[in-house]
Amino acid sequence: GKGFLGLPHADIGRGTFVVEVVAFGLTSQVKRPYEAFEKLHADISQFIRGLPSEVRLRLNYAVPPLPSATWVWGDTSKTLDERRRKLEDFLQKLLLQPEVVHDDERRLLRFLSLSTVVVEGMSLVAMRSCGPWLERLWETSTEGGGLALLQHPVVEAALVHAIGDAVQGGASTLSGDAELCHNLLRGIQMLERTFAAGAGGAVVRPEPMLRRRVEVLVVALRESATQLPLRMDDDATMEGEQQVAPASLVVQKAAGDALLTLARADSECWQWSLHAYLGSPQALHDLASLVQDSSQVQSEGAEIETAAKGPVSAERILAELLLRGLHGEAIVRFVGPDITSERKQLLNVLFALNDVFVRLVVGLLLGRLLCEPGYLEARKAEAGLASLCRELAPEAPRLAEAGLGPILLEEDLWLALSNLLASQDTSVSGFALFVVIHVARPSPSLLLRTPHVHDALLSMLEPAVDPF
């Protein structure tokens, strides 16, 4: 369209035209003489003659002729400006024809002298599916302007659509196509790249997009049944060594990394993303199925690994995502009476796991639910917290090894934990105290400078003497 390509200037003396392209927030310019337009027209015409007849007829009608060559050396700016407008119209109409834009020799794109990253971005936006352009886009998006292109809403929407399209067939589809798995991996990794750069701001993303990108990554995380060998590149291997891993596990790792990156890089955006995701009637059921499927795979010895540290199961990834996201409007939606059965199903399957990290998180989530007005299952939640305390107490000296402590000491999560500690519900404050002492292990200085924590601890002491 006219906002994409223009010929803003013409050089009367030299008969050259400045072709300006604005694509995905990036601007490029190139000067072309009239003869270059003639050659492009001839090349495109020859290309069209080799296409099927039905396509050829449509393109012959759509591609306009060039303005008369006898005008090229005209003296007046008015003549040159008229020619400029006609040439601009010619290029714009070519850009509306997918066959011309994406022909194998890229005649039009080479004429426009676009950067590789813009060319591959255009391919993704046009095709909206996983293909070789994703590998090329992955390779070039680290260059100047590449990240800005990935952050563009149109490109992100196409990338999310491509990922969703690839995973909707499930593991059976992925198991027969190593190339599809590889391209899917690159698509997910590029989505993670945008999250890491803070591209996921909820302010500029409508709720449907916030929901959809979580949906497709959850589905990708769930697909774990495939055992098709896929050779990973160095950036996807463990400890930098070249290894062969099942394709599904590589995709799982990428999806888990992407979700965790989103949650860790921008807590506010993640809360709104989770809020949007929970608006889907199927969301909690899908999460519960993810836990059940992953548990079955874990029992057979399969694990996925995050880039951050050792083997991490999909259950742990989900537990951290919920821990980081269930605040504010997200927990208000989570506690809603319309999803009571789905919420119970999810919490029950998490509660039943033997993973200490996950069980501690479940306890903290139950504490948050008990602090929400109108929560209808308070008695069961309090019983669950009491049961957790009894079961975890013998393991208290080893709870710090679960790896949850450093997460809980992050500013936002420490504030959330300190709020639980100050709760008037003794089952909540008691469990929070248990976690503070045995898991988080904050420094005395942190306890002192967190306003209501000091007071909450004093209120639990008998006699009420300030030990500090």
C-alpha positions in Angstrom: 0.0 0.0 0.0 0.9 3.7 -0.2 2.2 3.6 3.4 4.6 0.9 2.5 6.3 2.1 -0.7 6.7 5.4 -2.4 8.9 7.3 -4.9 9.2 10.6 -2.9 11.9 12.2 -5.1 13.0 12.4 -8.7 16.3 13.9 -10.0 15.5 16.0 -13.1 19.1 16.2 -14.2 19.9 12.5 -14.0 16.5 11.0 -14.6 16.8 8.9 -11.5 14.1 8.1 -8.9 14.4 7.5 -5.2 12.5 4.4 -4.2 11.6 4.5 -0.5 10.2 1.4 1.4 8.9 1.6 4.9 8.4 -2.0 6.2 7.8 -3.0 9.8 9.1 0.2 11.2 12.3 0.1 9.1 13.0 2.5 6.2 15.2 1.9 3.2 16.0 4.0 0.1 17.6 3.2 -3.2 18.1 5.3 -6.4 17.0 3.7 -9.7 17.3 5.1 -13.3 14.4 4.7 -15.6 16.2 1.9 -17.4 16.2 -0.2 -14.2 12.4 0.0 -14.2 12.3 -1.1 -17.8 14.5 -4.1 -17.0 12.3 -5.0 -14.0 9.2 -4.8 -16.1 10.8 -7.1 -18.7 12.0 -9.6 -16.1 8.6 -9.7 -14.4 6.8 -10.1 -17.7 9.1 -13.1 -18.6 8.5 -14.5 -15.1 4.7 -14.2 -15.6 4.9 -16.1 -18.9 6.2 -19.1 -17.1 3.3 -19.3 -14.6 0.0 -21.4 -15.0 -2.5 -19.8 -17.3 -5.0 -18.8 -14.7 -2.3 -17.0 -12.7 -0.8 -15.5 -15.8 -4.1 -14.0 -16.9 -4.7 -12.4 -13.5 -1.1 -10.9 -13.3 -1.1 -9.6 -16.9 -4.3 -7.7 -16.0 -2.9 -6.5 -12.6 0.6 -5.3 -13.7 0.3 -2.0 -15.5 2.6 -0.9 -18.3 5.4 1.6 -17.7 5.0 5.2 -18.6 6.3 6.1 -22.1 10.1 5.9 -22.4 10.1 9.0 -24.6 9.4 11.1 -21.4 12.6 10.1 -19.7 14.7 13.0 -20.7 11.9 15.6 -20.5 12.9 19.0 -19.2 10.1 19.9 -16.9 9.6 18.9 -13.3 5.9 18.4 -14.0 6.6 15.7 -16.6 9.1 14.0 -14.3 6.6 14.1 -11.4 3.9 12.5 -13.5 6.3 9.8 -14.5 7.3 9.3 -10.9 3.6 8.8 -9.9 3.1 6.2 -12.6 6.3 4.3 -11.6 5.2 4.4 -8.0 1.8 2.9 -9.0 3.6 0.2 -11.0 5.7 -0.9 -8.0 2.8 -0.7 -5.6 0.7 -3.0 -7.8 3.5 -5.5 -8.1 3.7 -5.6 -4.3 0.0 -6.7 -4.2 0.8 -9.9 -6.2 2.1 -12.7 -3.9 3.6 -14.6 -6.9 5.7 -11.6 -7.8 6.8 -10.8 -4.3 7.8 -14.3 -3.5 9.2 -15.7 -6.7 12.3 -17.8 -6.3 14.7 -15.3 -7.8 13.2 -12.4 -5.8 13.3 -10.0 -8.8 11.2 -7.3 -7.2 12.8 -7.5 -3.8 16.3 -7.3 -5.3 15.2 -4.2 -7.2 13.9 -2.6 -4.0 17.3 -3.5 -2.4 15.6 -4.5 0.9 17.6 -5.9 3.7 17.5 -9.7 4.2 15.6 -9.4 7.5 12.9 -7.3 5.8 12.6 -9.8 2.9 12.2 -12.7 5.3 9.8 -10.8 7.4 7.7 -10.2 4.3 7.8 -13.9 3.5 6.6 -14.7 7.0 3.8 -12.2 6.9 2.7 -13.4 3.5 2.9 -17.2 4.2 1.9 -17.2 7.9 3.3 -20.7 8.3 6.5 -22.5 9.3 9.0 -22.6 6.4 12.6 -22.0 5.5 12.1 -18.2 5.9 12.0 -18.8 9.7 15.5 -20.1 9.7 16.7 -17.2 7.6 14.8 -14.7 9.7 16.4 -16.3 12.8 19.8 -15.8 11.4 19.3 -12.2 10.3 17.1 -10.8 13.1 20.2 -10.3 15.3 21.4 -7.7 12.8 20.6 -4.0 12.8 16.8 -3.5 12.9 16.1 -7.2 13.1 14.7 -7.0 16.6 12.5 -4.1 15.8 11.0 -6.1 12.9 10.3 -9.1 15.3 8.6 -6.7 17.7 6.3 -5.3 15.0 2.7 -6.4 15.8 2.1 -7.6 12.2 5.2 -9.8 12.3 4.5 -11.1 15.8 0.9 -12.0 14.8 2.2 -13.9 11.7 4.8 -15.7 13.9 2.2 -16.7 16.5 -0.1 -17.9 13.7 2.7 -20.0 12.2 3.6 -21.6 15.5 -0.1 -22.3 16.2 -0.6 -23.8 12.8 2.4 -26.1 13.2 1.5 -27.5 16.6 -2.3 -27.9 16.1 -1.7 -31.3 14.5 -0.1 -32.5 17.7 2.8 -34.9 18.2 1.7 -37.2 15.4 2.1 -34.4 12.8 5.5 -33.3 14.2 6.8 -36.9 14.4 6.9 -37.3 10.6 8.5 -34.0 9.7 12.0 -33.1 11.0 12.1 -29.9 8.8 8.8 -28.7 10.3 10.1 -29.4 13.8 13.2 -27.4 13.1 11.3 -24.4 11.6 8.9 -24.6 14.6 11.8 -24.5 16.9 13.2 -21.3 15.2 9.7 -19.7 15.4 9.4 -20.3 19.1 13.0 -19.1 19.7 12.3 -15.8 17.8 9.2 -15.3 20.0 11.4 -15.7 23.0 13.8 -13.2 21.6 11.1 -10.6 21.5 10.0 -11.4 25.0 13.6 -11.1 26.3 13.9 -7.6 24.7 10.7 -6.4 26.5 8.7 -6.6 23.3 5.6 -8.0 25.1 4.3 -4.9 26.7 0.6 -5.4 27.5 -0.1 -1.8 26.7 0.5 -2.3 23.0 -0.9 -5.8 22.6 -4.6 -6.4 22.5 -6.0 -9.2 24.7 -6.6 -11.7 21.9 -2.9 -11.5 21.0 -1.9 -11.8 24.7 -4.1 -14.9 24.9 -3.1 -16.5 21.6 0.7 -16.4 22.1 0.3 -18.1 25.5 -2.1 -20.7 24.0 0.3 -21.7 21.2 3.3 -22.0 23.6 1.3 -24.1 26.1 0.3 -26.5 23.2 3.9 -26.7 22.1 5.0 -27.3 25.7 2.5 -30.1 25.9 3.6 -32.0 22.8 6.0 -34.5 24.2 5.1 -37.8 22.7 7.4 -37.6 19.6 10.7 -39.4 19.7 11.9 -38.3 16.3 15.7 -37.6 16.3 16.6 -34.0 15.6 20.2 -32.8 15.6 20.3 -29.6 17.6 22.6 -26.6 16.8 25.1 -25.5 19.4 22.7 -22.9 20.7 20.1 -25.5 21.5 22.4 -28.1 23.0 23.2 -28.9 26.7 26.5 -27.3 27.7 27.3 -26.4 24.2 27.9 -30.0 23.0 26.5 -31.4 19.8 23.9 -33.9 20.7 20.9 -35.6 19.2 17.6 -35.2 21.1 14.0 -36.1 20.5 12.3 -33.4 18.4 9.5 -33.0 20.9 11.8 -32.4 23.8 13.7 -29.7 21.8 10.4 -28.0 21.0 9.2 -28.4 24.6 12.4 -26.8 25.9 12.0 -23.8 23.5 8.3 -23.3 24.5 9.1 -23.5 28.2 12.0 -21.1 27.8 9.8 -18.7 25.9 7.1 -18.7 28.5 9.5 -18.3 31.4 11.3 -15.5 29.6 8.0 -13.6 29.1 7.1 -14.2 32.8 10.6 -13.2 34.1 11.3 -10.2 31.8 8.1 -8.3 32.3 6.0 -9.2 35.3 3.1 -6.8 34.6 2.8 -8.0 31.0 2.9 -11.6 32.2 0.1 -11.0 34.6 -2.1 -9.5 31.9 -1.1 -12.3 29.5 -2.1 -14.9 32.1 -5.3 -12.9 32.7 -6.1 -13.0 29.0 -5.2 -16.7 28.7 -7.5 -17.6 31.6 -10.3 -16.0 29.7 -10.4 -19.0 27.5 -12.8 -21.7 28.7 -10.3 -24.4 27.8 -7.3 -22.9 29.5 -7.3 -24.6 32.9 -8.2 -27.9 31.4 -5.3 -27.7 29.0 -2.9 -26.8 31.9 -4.1 -29.8 33.9 -3.7 -32.1 30.9 -0.2 -30.6 30.4 0.7 -31.7 34.0 -0.8 -35.1 33.6 0.9 -35.8 30.2 4.3 -34.4 31.5 4.1 -36.6 34.6 3.6 -39.7 32.5 6.6 -38.8 30.4 8.7 -38.0 33.5 7.9 -41.5 34.8 9.4 -42.9 31.7 12.6 -40.9 32.3 12.1 -38.0 29.8 13.0 -34.5 31.0 13.4 -31.1 29.4 16.0 -28.6 30.3 15.8 -24.9 30.6 18.6 -22.6 29.6 18.8 -21.3 33.2 19.7 -24.5 35.1 19.5 -28.3 35.3 16.6 -30.5 34.2 13.3 -28.8 34.7 9.9 -30.5 34.2 6.9 -29.0 32.5 5.2 -29.1 35.9 7.9 -26.9 37.4 7.7 -24.5 34.5 3.9 -24.2 34.9 4.3 -23.8 38.7 6.7 -20.9 38.2 4.4 -19.3 35.6 1.4 -19.4 37.9 3.5 -18.1 40.8 4.7 -15.1 38.8 1.4 -14.4 37.1 -1.4 -15.0 39.6 -1.7 -11.4 41.0 -4.1 -8.6 40.5 -6.7 -9.1 37.8 -5.3 -12.5 36.9 -6.0 -14.0 40.3 -9.4 -12.3 40.3 -10.2 -14.2 37.1 -8.6 -17.4 38.5 -10.8 -17.3 41.6 -14.0 -16.8 39.6 -16.9 -19.2 40.3 -17.4 -20.0 36.7 -14.2 -22.0 36.5 -14.4 -23.7 39.9 -14.2 -27.3 38.6 -11.3 -26.5 36.2 -9.4 -24.7 38.9 -9.9 -27.6 41.3 -8.7 -30.0 38.7 -5.5 -28.1 38.0 -4.7 -27.5 41.7 -5.4 -31.2 42.5 -3.1 -32.6 39.9 -0.3 -30.2 41.0 -0.9 -31.0 44.7 -0.6 -34.7 44.0 2.9 -34.4 42.5 6.0 -35.5 44.5 8.0 -32.5 43.3 8.8 -30.3 46.3 9.2 -27.1 44.2 5.7 -27.6 42.7 4.1 -28.4 46.1 5.5 -25.4 47.7 4.2 -23.2 44.9 0.7 -24.8 45.3 0.8 -23.9 48.9 1.6 -20.3 48.1 -1.2 -20.2 45.5 -3.7 -21.6 48.0 -2.6 -18.8 50.4 -3.2 -16.2 47.7 -6.6 -17.7 47.0 -7.5 -17.5 50.7 -6.7 -13.8 50.7 -9.2 -13.2 47.9 -12.7 -12.0 49.0 -15.4 -14.3 47.9 -13.2 -17.4 47.5 -15.7 -20.3 48.1 -13.4 -23.1 48.9 -11.6 -21.6 51.9 -12.1 -24.6 54.2 -10.5 -27.1 51.7 -7.7 -24.7 51.0 -6.9 -24.3 54.7 -6.9 -28.1 55.1 -4.6 -28.3 52.1 -2.1 -25.9 53.6 -2.2 -27.8 56.9 -1.6 -31.0 55.1 1.3 -29.5 53.2 3.0 -28.2 56.3 2.8 -31.7 58.0 4.1 -33.4 54.9 6.9 -31.0 54.3 8.0 -30.4 57.9 10.3 -33.5 58.0 12.0 -32.2 54.8 12.5 -28.7 56.2 16.3 -28.8 56.3 16.4 -29.8 52.6 13.7 -27.5 51.2 16.1 -24.8 50.1 17.5 -27.4 47.6 14.3 -27.2 45.6 15.5 -24.0 44.0 12.5 -21.9 44.9 14.3 -19.6 47.4 16.1 -17.3 44.9 12.8 -16.8 43.0 10.9 -15.8 46.1 13.6 -13.2 47.0 12.9 -11.3 43.7 11.3 -8.0 44.6 7.8 -8.6 43.3 7.6 -12.2 44.7 9.1 -11.2 48.0 6.4 -8.5 48.4 3.8 -11.1 47.6 5.2 -13.5 50.1 5.4 -10.8 52.8 1.8 -10.0 52.2 0.9 -13.6 52.9 3.0 -13.4 56.1 1.0 -10.5 57.2 -2.4 -12.2 56.5 -4.9 -12.4 59.4 -5.7 -16.0 58.4 -3.3 -18.0 60.6 -3.2 -20.9 58.1 -1.9 -18.5 55.4 0.5 -16.6 57.7 1.7 -19.9 59.2 2.5 -21.5 55.9 4.2 -18.3 54.7 6.3 -18.2 57.8 7.3 -21.9 57.1 8.4 -20.9 53.6 10.2 -17.8 54.7 12.3 -19.7 57.3 13.0 -22.9 55.3 12.8 -21.9 51.7 13.3 -18.1 51.1 15.8 -17.6 53.9 15.9 -13.8 53.6 18.7 -11.8 55.3 17.9 -9.9 58.5 18.4 -6.6 56.7 15.7 -7.6 54.1 13.3 -8.5 56.9 13.9 -5.2 58.6 13.4 -3.0 55.5 10.2 -4.8 54.5 7.7 -2.7 56.4 4.9 -5.1 57.4 7.1 -8.2 57.7 8.8 -7.1 60.9 5.4 -6.3 62.5 3.9 -9.6 61.3 6.8 -11.6 62.8 6.4 -9.7 66.1 2.7 -10.5 66.3 3.5 -14.2 66.1 5.9 -14.1 69.0 5.0 -14.9 72.6 5.9 -12.9 74.6 5.7 -10.0 72.3 9.3 -8.8 72.6 11.1 -7.2 69.7 14.2 -9.4 69.2 15.7 -6.8 66.8 
